[in-house]
Amino acid sequence: MTEVLIKEVKHIQRCLINKDMKGEEWEEKMEIVHKLEDVATYLKDALGKGIEF
């Protein structure tokens, strides 16, 4: 299940990156992308420790 969550987070990141935005919207989008990367990293670390979600 955790692997599926990681793939979904990565998919959302790609969708956001592919969305054309400018100015303040772009800055907000990039902030979200970075937060999603933190989530993916957390899930990968948990998976490495044998924790499943």
All heavy atoms as atom14 arrays in JSON, in Angstrom:
{
  "sequence": "MTEVLIKEVKHIQRCLINKDMKGEEWEEKMEIVHKLEDVATYLKDALGKGIEF",
  "atom14_mask": [
    [1, 1, 1, 1, 1, 1, 1, 1, 0, 0, 0, 0, 0, 0],
    [1, 1, 1, 1, 1, 1, 1, 0, 0, 0, 0, 0, 0, 0],
    [1, 1, 1, 1, 1, 1, 1, 1, 1, 0, 0, 0, 0, 0],
    [1, 1, 1, 1, 1, 1, 1, 0, 0, 0, 0, 0, 0, 0],
    [1, 1, 1, 1, 1, 1, 1, 1, 0, 0, 0, 0, 0, 0],
    [1, 1, 1, 1, 1, 1, 1, 1, 0, 0, 0, 0, 0, 0],
    [1, 1, 1, 1, 1, 1, 1, 1, 1, 0, 0, 0, 0, 0],
    [1, 1, 1, 1, 1, 1, 1, 1, 1, 0, 0, 0, 0, 0],
    [1, 1, 1, 1, 1, 1, 1, 0, 0, 0, 0, 0, 0, 0],
    [1, 1, 1, 1, 1, 1, 1, 1, 1, 0, 0, 0, 0, 0],
    [1, 1, 1, 1, 1, 1, 1, 1, 1, 1, 0, 0, 0, 0],
    [1, 1, 1, 1, 1, 1, 1, 1, 0, 0, 0, 0, 0, 0],
    [1, 1, 1, 1, 1, 1, 1, 1, 1, 0, 0, 0, 0, 0],
    [1, 1, 1, 1, 1, 1, 1, 1, 1, 1, 1, 0, 0, 0],
    [1, 1, 1, 1, 1, 1, 0, 0, 0, 0, 0, 0, 0, 0],
    [1, 1, 1, 1, 1, 1, 1, 1, 0, 0, 0, 0, 0, 0],
    [1, 1, 1, 1, 1, 1, 1, 1, 0, 0, 0, 0, 0, 0],
    [1, 1, 1, 1, 1, 1, 1, 1, 0, 0, 0, 0, 0, 0],
    [1, 1, 1, 1, 1, 1, 1, 1, 1, 0, 0, 0, 0, 0],
    [1, 1, 1, 1, 1, 1, 1, 1, 0, 0, 0, 0, 0, 0],
    [1, 1, 1, 1, 1, 1, 1, 1, 0, 0, 0, 0, 0, 0],
    [1, 1, 1, 1, 1, 1, 1, 1, 1, 0, 0, 0, 0, 0],
    [1, 1, 1, 1, 0, 0, 0, 0, 0, 0, 0, 0, 0, 0],
    [1, 1, 1, 1, 1, 1, 1, 1, 1, 0, 0, 0, 0, 0],
    [1, 1, 1, 1, 1, 1, 1, 1, 1, 0, 0, 0, 0, 0],
    [1, 1, 1, 1, 1, 1, 1, 1, 1, 1, 1, 1, 1, 1],
    [1, 1, 1, 1, 1, 1, 1, 1, 1, 0, 0, 0, 0, 0],
    [1, 1, 1, 1, 1, 1, 1, 1, 1, 0, 0, 0, 0, 0],
    [1, 1, 1, 1, 1, 1, 1, 1, 1, 0, 0, 0, 0, 0],
    [1, 1, 1, 1, 1, 1, 1, 1, 0, 0, 0, 0, 0, 0],
    [1, 1, 1, 1, 1, 1, 1, 1, 1, 0, 0, 0, 0, 0],
    [1, 1, 1, 1, 1, 1, 1, 1, 0, 0, 0, 0, 0, 0],
    [1, 1, 1, 1, 1, 1, 1, 0, 0, 0, 0, 0, 0, 0],
    [1, 1, 1, 1, 1, 1, 1, 1, 1, 1, 0, 0, 0, 0],
    [1, 1, 1, 1, 1, 1, 1, 1, 1, 0, 0, 0, 0, 0],
    [1, 1, 1, 1, 1, 1, 1, 1, 0, 0, 0, 0, 0, 0],
    [1, 1, 1, 1, 1, 1, 1, 1, 1, 0, 0, 0, 0, 0],
    [1, 1, 1, 1, 1, 1, 1, 1, 0, 0, 0, 0, 0, 0],
    [1, 1, 1, 1, 1, 1, 1, 0, 0, 0, 0, 0, 0, 0],
    [1, 1, 1, 1, 1, 0, 0, 0, 0, 0, 0, 0, 0, 0],
    [1, 1, 1, 1, 1, 1, 1, 0, 0, 0, 0, 0, 0, 0],
    [1, 1, 1, 1, 1, 1, 1, 1, 1, 1, 1, 1, 0, 0],
    [1, 1, 1, 1, 1, 1, 1, 1, 0, 0, 0, 0, 0, 0],
    [1, 1, 1, 1, 1, 1, 1, 1, 1, 0, 0, 0, 0, 0],
    [1, 1, 1, 1, 1, 1, 1, 1, 0, 0, 0, 0, 0, 0],
    [1, 1, 1, 1, 1, 0, 0, 0, 0, 0, 0, 0, 0, 0],
    [1, 1, 1, 1, 1, 1, 1, 1, 0, 0, 0, 0, 0, 0],
    [1, 1, 1, 1, 0, 0, 0, 0, 0, 0, 0, 0, 0, 0],
    [1, 1, 1, 1, 1, 1, 1, 1, 1, 0, 0, 0, 0, 0],
    [1, 1, 1, 1, 0, 0, 0, 0, 0, 0, 0, 0, 0, 0],
    [1, 1, 1, 1, 1, 1, 1, 1, 0, 0, 0, 0, 0, 0],
    [1, 1, 1, 1, 1, 1, 1, 1, 1, 0, 0, 0, 0, 0],
    [1, 1, 1, 1, 1, 1, 1, 1, 1, 1, 1, 0, 0, 0]
  ],
  "atom14_positions": [
    [[0.82, -1.19, 0.0], [0.0, 0.0, 0.0], [0.86, 1.26, 0.0], [0.54, 2.23, -0.67], [-0.93, -0.04, 1.22], [-1.79, 1.16, 1.38], [-2.99, 1.24, 0.05], [-3.9, 2.66, 0.52], [0.0, 0.0, 0.0], [0.0, 0.0, 0.0], [0.0, 0.0, 0.0], [0.0, 0.0, 0.0], [0.0, 0.0, 0.0], [0.0, 0.0, 0.0]],
    [[1.95, 1.24, 0.75], [2.82, 2.41, 0.82], [3.4, 2.75, -0.54], [3.5, 3.92, -0.91], [3.95, 2.19, 1.85], [3.36, 1.88, 3.12], [4.81, 3.42, 2.01], [0.0, 0.0, 0.0], [0.0, 0.0, 0.0], [0.0, 0.0, 0.0], [0.0, 0.0, 0.0], [0.0, 0.0, 0.0], [0.0, 0.0, 0.0], [0.0, 0.0, 0.0]],
    [[3.76, 1.73, -1.3], [4.31, 1.97, -2.64], [3.29, 2.69, -3.52], [3.64, 3.57, -4.3], [4.75, 0.66, -3.32], [5.89, -0.04, -2.65], [5.43, -1.08, -1.64], [4.21, -1.15, -1.33], [6.28, -1.83, -1.15], [0.0, 0.0, 0.0], [0.0, 0.0, 0.0], [0.0, 0.0, 0.0], [0.0, 0.0, 0.0], [0.0, 0.0, 0.0]],
    [[2.03, 2.31, -3.38], [0.96, 2.94, -4.14], [0.84, 4.41, -3.74], [0.69, 5.29, -4.6], [-0.38, 2.2, -3.94], [-1.52, 2.95, -4.59], [-0.28, 0.79, -4.48], [0.0, 0.0, 0.0], [0.0, 0.0, 0.0], [0.0, 0.0, 0.0], [0.0, 0.0, 0.0], [0.0, 0.0, 0.0], [0.0, 0.0, 0.0], [0.0, 0.0, 0.0]],
    [[0.92, 4.69, -2.46], [0.84, 6.07, -1.99], [1.98, 6.91, -2.55], [1.77, 8.06, -2.97], [0.86, 6.12, -0.46], [-0.36, 5.61, 0.26], [-0.12, 5.57, 1.77], [-1.56, 6.47, -0.05], [0.0, 0.0, 0.0], [0.0, 0.0, 0.0], [0.0, 0.0, 0.0], [0.0, 0.0, 0.0], [0.0, 0.0, 0.0], [0.0, 0.0, 0.0]],
    [[3.18, 6.35, -2.57], [4.34, 7.06, -3.11], [4.12, 7.37, -4.58], [4.37, 8.49, -5.04], [5.63, 6.25, -2.9], [5.95, 6.16, -1.4], [6.8, 6.87, -3.66], [7.05, 5.16, -1.05], [0.0, 0.0, 0.0], [0.0, 0.0, 0.0], [0.0, 0.0, 0.0], [0.0, 0.0, 0.0], [0.0, 0.0, 0.0], [0.0, 0.0, 0.0]],
    [[3.63, 6.39, -5.34], [3.37, 6.61, -6.76], [2.31, 7.69, -6.97], [2.41, 8.51, -7.88], [2.94, 5.31, -7.42], [4.07, 4.32, -7.59], [3.6, 3.03, -8.21], [4.74, 2.03, -8.28], [4.32, 0.76, -8.85], [0.0, 0.0, 0.0], [0.0, 0.0, 0.0], [0.0, 0.0, 0.0], [0.0, 0.0, 0.0], [0.0, 0.0, 0.0]],
    [[1.28, 7.7, -6.13], [0.23, 8.7, -6.25], [0.76, 10.11, -5.94], [0.41, 11.06, -6.63], [-0.95, 8.35, -5.35], [-1.74, 7.16, -5.84], [-2.88, 6.77, -4.93], [-3.14, 7.47, -3.92], [-3.52, 5.75, -5.22], [0.0, 0.0, 0.0], [0.0, 0.0, 0.0], [0.0, 0.0, 0.0], [0.0, 0.0, 0.0], [0.0, 0.0, 0.0]],
    [[1.58, 10.22, -4.92], [2.18, 11.51, -4.58], [3.04, 12.0, -5.75], [2.98, 13.18, -6.13], [3.01, 11.41, -3.28], [3.86, 12.65, -3.08], [2.09, 11.2, -2.08], [0.0, 0.0, 0.0], [0.0, 0.0, 0.0], [0.0, 0.0, 0.0], [0.0, 0.0, 0.0], [0.0, 0.0, 0.0], [0.0, 0.0, 0.0], [0.0, 0.0, 0.0]],
    [[3.84, 11.12, -6.32], [4.68, 11.49, -7.46], [3.82, 11.9, -8.66], [4.17, 12.84, -9.38], [5.61, 10.34, -7.85], [6.66, 10.02, -6.81], [7.63, 11.16, -6.69], [8.76, 10.83, -5.75], [9.72, 11.94, -5.66], [0.0, 0.0, 0.0], [0.0, 0.0, 0.0], [0.0, 0.0, 0.0], [0.0, 0.0, 0.0], [0.0, 0.0, 0.0]],
    [[2.7, 11.23, -8.87], [1.8, 11.58, -9.96], [1.23, 12.99, -9.76], [1.18, 13.79, -10.7], [0.67, 10.56, -10.07], [-0.37, 10.92, -11.07], [-0.16, 10.8, -12.43], [-1.61, 11.44, -10.92], [-1.23, 11.24, -13.07], [-2.13, 11.62, -12.18], [0.0, 0.0, 0.0], [0.0, 0.0, 0.0], [0.0, 0.0, 0.0], [0.0, 0.0, 0.0]],
    [[0.83, 13.29, -8.54], [0.31, 14.61, -8.24], [1.37, 15.67, -8.47], [1.1, 16.74, -9.03], [-0.23, 14.67, -6.79], [-1.44, 13.76, -6.64], [-0.57, 16.11, -6.39], [-1.86, 13.52, -5.21], [0.0, 0.0, 0.0], [0.0, 0.0, 0.0], [0.0, 0.0, 0.0], [0.0, 0.0, 0.0], [0.0, 0.0, 0.0], [0.0, 0.0, 0.0]],
    [[2.6, 15.38, -8.07], [3.7, 16.31, -8.32], [3.86, 16.59, -9.81], [4.0, 17.75, -10.22], [5.02, 15.76, -7.77], [5.17, 15.89, -6.29], [6.49, 15.33, -5.84], [6.8, 14.16, -6.08], [7.28, 16.15, -5.18], [0.0, 0.0, 0.0], [0.0, 0.0, 0.0], [0.0, 0.0, 0.0], [0.0, 0.0, 0.0], [0.0, 0.0, 0.0]],
    [[3.87, 15.53, -10.62], [4.03, 15.71, -12.07], [2.9, 16.54, -12.64], [3.11, 17.41, -13.5], [4.12, 14.35, -12.76], [5.46, 13.67, -12.6], [5.59, 12.44, -13.49], [4.56, 11.44, -13.26], [4.62, 10.5, -12.33], [5.65, 10.43, -11.53], [3.64, 9.62, -12.2], [0.0, 0.0, 0.0], [0.0, 0.0, 0.0], [0.0, 0.0, 0.0]],
    [[1.68, 16.29, -12.18], [0.53, 17.07, -12.67], [0.69, 18.55, -12.33], [0.41, 19.42, -13.16], [-0.77, 16.54, -12.07], [-1.25, 14.92, -12.68], [0.0, 0.0, 0.0], [0.0, 0.0, 0.0], [0.0, 0.0, 0.0], [0.0, 0.0, 0.0], [0.0, 0.0, 0.0], [0.0, 0.0, 0.0], [0.0, 0.0, 0.0], [0.0, 0.0, 0.0]],
    [[1.14, 18.84, -11.13], [1.33, 20.22, -10.74], [2.44, 20.88, -11.55], [2.31, 22.02, -11.99], [1.67, 20.31, -9.25], [0.51, 20.14, -8.29], [1.02, 19.97, -6.87], [-0.43, 21.32, -8.37], [0.0, 0.0, 0.0], [0.0, 0.0, 0.0], [0.0, 0.0, 0.0], [0.0, 0.0, 0.0], [0.0, 0.0, 0.0], [0.0, 0.0, 0.0]],
    [[3.54, 20.17, -11.74], [4.67, 20.72, -12.48], [4.27, 21.0, -13.92], [4.68, 22.01, -14.5], [5.88, 19.77, -12.4], [6.45, 19.82, -10.97], [6.95, 20.14, -13.42], [7.5, 18.77, -10.68], [0.0, 0.0, 0.0], [0.0, 0.0, 0.0], [0.0, 0.0, 0.0], [0.0, 0.0, 0.0], [0.0, 0.0, 0.0], [0.0, 0.0, 0.0]],
    [[3.45, 20.14, -14.5], [3.03, 20.32, -15.89], [2.0, 21.43, -16.07], [1.76, 21.87, -17.19], [2.49, 19.01, -16.46], [3.59, 17.99, -16.63], [4.75, 18.33, -16.82], [3.22, 16.72, -16.56], [0.0, 0.0, 0.0], [0.0, 0.0, 0.0], [0.0, 0.0, 0.0], [0.0, 0.0, 0.0], [0.0, 0.0, 0.0], [0.0, 0.0, 0.0]],
    [[1.39, 21.87, -15.0], [0.39, 22.95, -15.06], [1.1, 24.28, -15.23], [1.98, 24.63, -14.47], [-0.45, 22.94, -13.78], [-1.51, 23.99, -13.72], [-2.66, 23.61, -14.6], [-3.78, 24.63, -14.41], [-4.7, 24.64, -15.49], [0.0, 0.0, 0.0], [0.0, 0.0, 0.0], [0.0, 0.0, 0.0], [0.0, 0.0, 0.0], [0.0, 0.0, 0.0]],
    [[0.74, 25.02, -16.27], [1.37, 26.3, -16.56], [0.8, 27.38, -15.65], [-0.39, 27.69, -15.71], [1.16, 26.67, -18.03], [1.95, 27.89, -18.44], [3.04, 28.11, -17.86], [1.49, 28.63, -19.33], [0.0, 0.0, 0.0], [0.0, 0.0, 0.0], [0.0, 0.0, 0.0], [0.0, 0.0, 0.0], [0.0, 0.0, 0.0], [0.0, 0.0, 0.0]],
    [[1.65, 27.94, -14.8], [1.24, 29.0, -13.88], [2.33, 30.06, -13.86], [3.49, 29.78, -14.16], [1.02, 28.46, -12.47], [-0.1, 27.49, -12.34], [-0.23, 26.94, -10.63], [-1.69, 25.95, -10.72], [0.0, 0.0, 0.0], [0.0, 0.0, 0.0], [0.0, 0.0, 0.0], [0.0, 0.0, 0.0], [0.0, 0.0, 0.0], [0.0, 0.0, 0.0]],
    [[1.95, 31.25, -13.43], [2.91, 32.35, -13.38], [2.75, 33.11, -12.07], [1.7, 33.04, -11.42], [2.68, 33.31, -14.55], [2.96, 32.68, -15.88], [2.69, 33.65, -17.01], [2.92, 32.91, -18.33], [2.5, 33.65, -19.48], [0.0, 0.0, 0.0], [0.0, 0.0, 0.0], [0.0, 0.0, 0.0], [0.0, 0.0, 0.0], [0.0, 0.0, 0.0]],
    [[3.78, 33.82, -11.72], [3.73, 34.71, -10.56], [3.51, 34.01, -9.25], [4.12, 32.99, -8.95], [0.0, 0.0, 0.0], [0.0, 0.0, 0.0], [0.0, 0.0, 0.0], [0.0, 0.0, 0.0], [0.0, 0.0, 0.0], [0.0, 0.0, 0.0], [0.0, 0.0, 0.0], [0.0, 0.0, 0.0], [0.0, 0.0, 0.0], [0.0, 0.0, 0.0]],
    [[2.6, 34.57, -8.48], [2.32, 34.05, -7.14], [1.78, 32.63, -7.19], [2.11, 31.81, -6.32], [1.32, 34.96, -6.43], [1.19, 34.66, -4.96], [0.31, 35.67, -4.26], [0.52, 36.88, -4.43], [-0.6, 35.22, -3.53], [0.0, 0.0, 0.0], [0.0, 0.0, 0.0], [0.0, 0.0, 0.0], [0.0, 0.0, 0.0], [0.0, 0.0, 0.0]],
    [[0.97, 32.31, -8.19], [0.45, 30.95, -8.34], [1.59, 29.96, -8.52], [1.56, 28.86, -7.98], [-0.52, 30.86, -9.52], [-1.84, 31.52, -9.29], [-2.76, 31.39, -10.5], [-2.25, 31.24, -11.63], [-3.98, 31.46, -10.3], [0.0, 0.0, 0.0], [0.0, 0.0, 0.0], [0.0, 0.0, 0.0], [0.0, 0.0, 0.0], [0.0, 0.0, 0.0]],
    [[2.6, 30.33, -9.32], [3.74, 29.45, -9.56], [4.49, 29.21, -8.27], [4.89, 28.08, -7.97], [4.68, 30.07, -10.61], [5.83, 29.19, -10.92], [5.85, 28.16, -11.81], [7.14, 29.23, -10.34], [7.09, 27.56, -11.82], [7.9, 28.2, -10.93], [7.73, 30.04, -9.38], [9.22, 27.97, -10.58], [9.05, 29.8, -9.03], [9.77, 28.78, -9.63]],
    [[4.69, 30.27, -7.47], [5.4, 30.13, -6.2], [4.64, 29.2, -5.26], [5.24, 28.34, -4.6], [5.58, 31.5, -5.55], [6.55, 32.4, -6.29], [6.61, 33.8, -5.73], [6.12, 34.02, -4.61], [7.16, 34.67, -6.42], [0.0, 0.0, 0.0], [0.0, 0.0, 0.0], [0.0, 0.0, 0.0], [0.0, 0.0, 0.0], [0.0, 0.0, 0.0]],
    [[3.32, 29.34, -5.19], [2.51, 28.47, -4.35], [2.58, 27.03, -4.83], [2.68, 26.09, -4.03], [1.06, 28.95, -4.33], [0.86, 30.24, -3.58], [-0.57, 30.76, -3.67], [-1.41, 30.12, -4.35], [-0.83, 31.81, -3.08], [0.0, 0.0, 0.0], [0.0, 0.0, 0.0], [0.0, 0.0, 0.0], [0.0, 0.0, 0.0], [0.0, 0.0, 0.0]],
    [[2.54, 26.86, -6.15], [2.6, 25.52, -6.73], [3.92, 24.86, -6.36], [3.95, 23.69, -5.95], [2.46, 25.61, -8.25], [2.67, 24.26, -8.95], [2.59, 24.39, -10.45], [3.89, 24.93, -10.99], [4.0, 24.84, -12.44], [0.0, 0.0, 0.0], [0.0, 0.0, 0.0], [0.0, 0.0, 0.0], [0.0, 0.0, 0.0], [0.0, 0.0, 0.0]],
    [[5.02, 25.59, -6.47], [6.33, 25.02, -6.17], [6.45, 24.67, -4.68], [7.07, 23.68, -4.32], [7.45, 25.96, -6.61], [7.53, 26.1, -8.12], [7.5, 24.53, -9.03], [9.02, 23.8, -8.49], [0.0, 0.0, 0.0], [0.0, 0.0, 0.0], [0.0, 0.0, 0.0], [0.0, 0.0, 0.0], [0.0, 0.0, 0.0], [0.0, 0.0, 0.0]],
    [[5.84, 25.47, -3.83], [5.83, 25.17, -2.4], [5.1, 23.85, -2.14], [5.56, 23.01, -1.36], [5.15, 26.31, -1.64], [5.21, 26.16, -0.15], [4.58, 27.34, 0.58], [4.68, 28.48, 0.07], [3.99, 27.11, 1.64], [0.0, 0.0, 0.0], [0.0, 0.0, 0.0], [0.0, 0.0, 0.0], [0.0, 0.0, 0.0], [0.0, 0.0, 0.0]],
    [[3.99, 23.66, -2.81], [3.23, 22.41, -2.68], [4.05, 21.23, -3.2], [4.09, 20.17, -2.57], [1.89, 22.52, -3.43], [0.99, 23.54, -2.73], [1.19, 21.16, -3.52], [-0.22, 23.94, -3.53], [0.0, 0.0, 0.0], [0.0, 0.0, 0.0], [0.0, 0.0, 0.0], [0.0, 0.0, 0.0], [0.0, 0.0, 0.0], [0.0, 0.0, 0.0]],
    [[4.72, 21.41, -4.35], [5.55, 20.35, -4.92], [6.62, 19.93, -3.92], [6.87, 18.74, -3.71], [6.17, 20.79, -6.26], [7.25, 19.82, -6.71], [5.09, 20.92, -7.33], [0.0, 0.0, 0.0], [0.0, 0.0, 0.0], [0.0, 0.0, 0.0], [0.0, 0.0, 0.0], [0.0, 0.0, 0.0], [0.0, 0.0, 0.0], [0.0, 0.0, 0.0]],
    [[7.25, 20.9, -3.26], [8.3, 20.59, -2.28], [7.72, 19.87, -1.06], [8.34, 18.94, -0.54], [9.04, 21.85, -1.86], [9.87, 22.45, -2.95], [10.96, 21.82, -3.5], [9.75, 23.61, -3.62], [11.48, 22.57, -4.45], [10.76, 23.67, -4.55], [0.0, 0.0, 0.0], [0.0, 0.0, 0.0], [0.0, 0.0, 0.0], [0.0, 0.0, 0.0]],
    [[6.55, 20.28, -0.62], [5.91, 19.6, 0.51], [5.54, 18.17, 0.14], [5.69, 17.25, 0.97], [4.68, 20.37, 0.97], [5.04, 21.65, 1.69], [3.82, 22.41, 2.14], [4.22, 23.7, 2.84], [3.06, 24.44, 3.33], [0.0, 0.0, 0.0], [0.0, 0.0, 0.0], [0.0, 0.0, 0.0], [0.0, 0.0, 0.0], [0.0, 0.0, 0.0]],
    [[5.09, 17.96, -1.08], [4.78, 16.61, -1.52], [6.04, 15.75, -1.57], [6.0, 14.55, -1.29], [4.08, 16.62, -2.87], [2.62, 17.1, -2.85], [2.12, 17.32, -4.26], [1.74, 16.11, -2.11], [0.0, 0.0, 0.0], [0.0, 0.0, 0.0], [0.0, 0.0, 0.0], [0.0, 0.0, 0.0], [0.0, 0.0, 0.0], [0.0, 0.0, 0.0]],
    [[7.16, 16.36, -1.94], [8.43, 15.62, -1.95], [8.79, 15.19, -0.53], [9.28, 14.08, -0.32], [9.55, 16.47, -2.55], [10.84, 15.71, -2.73], [10.71, 14.5, -3.65], [9.95, 14.56, -4.64], [11.37, 13.48, -3.37], [0.0, 0.0, 0.0], [0.0, 0.0, 0.0], [0.0, 0.0, 0.0], [0.0, 0.0, 0.0], [0.0, 0.0, 0.0]],
    [[8.52, 16.06, 0.46], [8.75, 15.7, 1.86], [7.88, 14.51, 2.26], [8.33, 13.61, 2.97], [8.46, 16.89, 2.79], [9.48, 18.0, 2.65], [10.58, 17.76, 2.1], [9.16, 19.13, 3.1], [0.0, 0.0, 0.0], [0.0, 0.0, 0.0], [0.0, 0.0, 0.0], [0.0, 0.0, 0.0], [0.0, 0.0, 0.0], [0.0, 0.0, 0.0]],
    [[6.63, 14.5, 1.81], [5.72, 13.39, 2.1], [6.25, 12.1, 1.48], [6.29, 11.05, 2.13], [4.29, 13.69, 1.59], [3.4, 12.45, 1.68], [3.68, 14.85, 2.36], [0.0, 0.0, 0.0], [0.0, 0.0, 0.0], [0.0, 0.0, 0.0], [0.0, 0.0, 0.0], [0.0, 0.0, 0.0], [0.0, 0.0, 0.0], [0.0, 0.0, 0.0]],
    [[6.69, 12.18, 0.22], [7.22, 10.99, -0.46], [8.46, 10.47, 0.27], [8.62, 9.25, 0.46], [7.55, 11.31, -1.91], [0.0, 0.0, 0.0], [0.0, 0.0, 0.0], [0.0, 0.0, 0.0], [0.0, 0.0, 0.0], [0.0, 0.0, 0.0], [0.0, 0.0, 0.0], [0.0, 0.0, 0.0], [0.0, 0.0, 0.0], [0.0, 0.0, 0.0]],
    [[9.31, 11.37, 0.71], [10.52, 10.98, 1.45], [10.14, 10.29, 2.76], [10.72, 9.27, 3.13], [11.41, 12.2, 1.72], [11.8, 12.76, 0.47], [12.65, 11.82, 2.5], [0.0, 0.0, 0.0], [0.0, 0.0, 0.0], [0.0, 0.0, 0.0], [0.0, 0.0, 0.0], [0.0, 0.0, 0.0], [0.0, 0.0, 0.0], [0.0, 0.0, 0.0]],
    [[9.17, 10.85, 3.46], [8.7, 10.25, 4.7], [8.17, 8.84, 4.47], [8.5, 7.91, 5.22], [7.61, 11.12, 5.34], [6.99, 10.5, 6.56], [7.63, 10.56, 7.78], [5.78, 9.82, 6.47], [7.07, 9.96, 8.91], [5.21, 9.22, 7.58], [5.86, 9.3, 8.8], [5.31, 8.69, 9.9], [0.0, 0.0, 0.0], [0.0, 0.0, 0.0]],
    [[7.37, 8.68, 3.42], [6.82, 7.36, 3.12], [7.92, 6.37, 2.76], [7.88, 5.21, 3.17], [5.81, 7.47, 1.98], [4.49, 8.18, 2.31], [3.69, 8.42, 1.05], [3.7, 7.38, 3.33], [0.0, 0.0, 0.0], [0.0, 0.0, 0.0], [0.0, 0.0, 0.0], [0.0, 0.0, 0.0], [0.0, 0.0, 0.0], [0.0, 0.0, 0.0]],
    [[8.92, 6.82, 2.0], [10.03, 5.94, 1.64], [10.82, 5.53, 2.87], [11.2, 4.36, 3.02], [10.96, 6.63, 0.65], [10.39, 6.78, -0.73], [11.35, 7.55, -1.63], [10.72, 7.92, -2.94], [11.61, 8.78, -3.75], [0.0, 0.0, 0.0], [0.0, 0.0, 0.0], [0.0, 0.0, 0.0], [0.0, 0.0, 0.0], [0.0, 0.0, 0.0]],
    [[11.06, 6.48, 3.77], [11.78, 6.17, 5.0], [11.0, 5.18, 5.86], [11.57, 4.24, 6.42], [12.06, 7.44, 5.81], [13.08, 8.36, 5.16], [13.8, 7.9, 4.23], [13.17, 9.53, 5.58], [0.0, 0.0, 0.0], [0.0, 0.0, 0.0], [0.0, 0.0, 0.0], [0.0, 0.0, 0.0], [0.0, 0.0, 0.0], [0.0, 0.0, 0.0]],
    [[9.7, 5.41, 5.96], [8.85, 4.5, 6.74], [8.87, 3.1, 6.13], [8.97, 2.11, 6.85], [7.42, 5.04, 6.81], [0.0, 0.0, 0.0], [0.0, 0.0, 0.0], [0.0, 0.0, 0.0], [0.0, 0.0, 0.0], [0.0, 0.0, 0.0], [0.0, 0.0, 0.0], [0.0, 0.0, 0.0], [0.0, 0.0, 0.0], [0.0, 0.0, 0.0]],
    [[8.79, 3.04, 4.82], [8.82, 1.75, 4.14], [10.14, 1.03, 4.41], [10.15, -0.17, 4.65], [8.61, 1.95, 2.63], [8.44, 0.71, 1.79], [7.24, -0.09, 2.23], [8.32, 1.08, 0.32], [0.0, 0.0, 0.0], [0.0, 0.0, 0.0], [0.0, 0.0, 0.0], [0.0, 0.0, 0.0], [0.0, 0.0, 0.0], [0.0, 0.0, 0.0]],
    [[11.23, 1.8, 4.41], [12.54, 1.22, 4.71], [12.63, 0.65, 6.11], [13.43, -0.24, 6.39], [0.0, 0.0, 0.0], [0.0, 0.0, 0.0], [0.0, 0.0, 0.0], [0.0, 0.0, 0.0], [0.0, 0.0, 0.0], [0.0, 0.0, 0.0], [0.0, 0.0, 0.0], [0.0, 0.0, 0.0], [0.0, 0.0, 0.0], [0.0, 0.0, 0.0]],
    [[11.82, 1.2, 7.02], [11.78, 0.73, 8.41], [10.75, -0.37, 8.61], [10.54, -0.84, 9.72], [11.48, 1.89, 9.35], [12.57, 2.93, 9.38], [12.19, 4.09, 10.25], [13.26, 5.17, 10.22], [12.88, 6.35, 10.99], [0.0, 0.0, 0.0], [0.0, 0.0, 0.0], [0.0, 0.0, 0.0], [0.0, 0.0, 0.0], [0.0, 0.0, 0.0]],
    [[10.07, -0.75, 7.52], [9.08, -1.81, 7.61], [7.69, -1.32, 8.02], [6.82, -2.13, 8.35], [0.0, 0.0, 0.0], [0.0, 0.0, 0.0], [0.0, 0.0, 0.0], [0.0, 0.0, 0.0], [0.0, 0.0, 0.0], [0.0, 0.0, 0.0], [0.0, 0.0, 0.0], [0.0, 0.0, 0.0], [0.0, 0.0, 0.0], [0.0, 0.0, 0.0]],
    [[7.47, -0.02, 7.99], [6.16, 0.54, 8.36], [5.32, 0.67, 7.1], [5.73, 1.27, 6.12], [6.32, 1.92, 9.04], [7.18, 1.8, 10.28], [4.95, 2.53, 9.35], [7.6, 3.13, 10.88], [0.0, 0.0, 0.0], [0.0, 0.0, 0.0], [0.0, 0.0, 0.0], [0.0, 0.0, 0.0], [0.0, 0.0, 0.0], [0.0, 0.0, 0.0]],
    [[4.15, 0.08, 7.12], [3.24, 0.13, 5.97], [2.05, 1.01, 6.3], [1.55, 1.01, 7.41], [2.74, -1.28, 5.63], [3.75, -2.14, 4.92], [3.88, -1.8, 3.44], [2.92, -1.3, 2.84], [4.95, -2.04, 2.9], [0.0, 0.0, 0.0], [0.0, 0.0, 0.0], [0.0, 0.0, 0.0], [0.0, 0.0, 0.0], [0.0, 0.0, 0.0]],
    [[1.6, 1.75, 5.32], [0.4, 2.58, 5.45], [-0.68, 2.04, 4.56], [-0.47, 1.46, 3.56], [0.68, 4.04, 5.07], [1.6, 4.72, 6.04], [2.96, 4.77, 5.8], [1.1, 5.29, 7.19], [3.81, 5.4, 6.68], [1.95, 5.94, 8.08], [3.31, 5.99, 7.83], [0.0, 0.0, 0.0], [0.0, 0.0, 0.0], [0.0, 0.0, 0.0]]
  ]
}
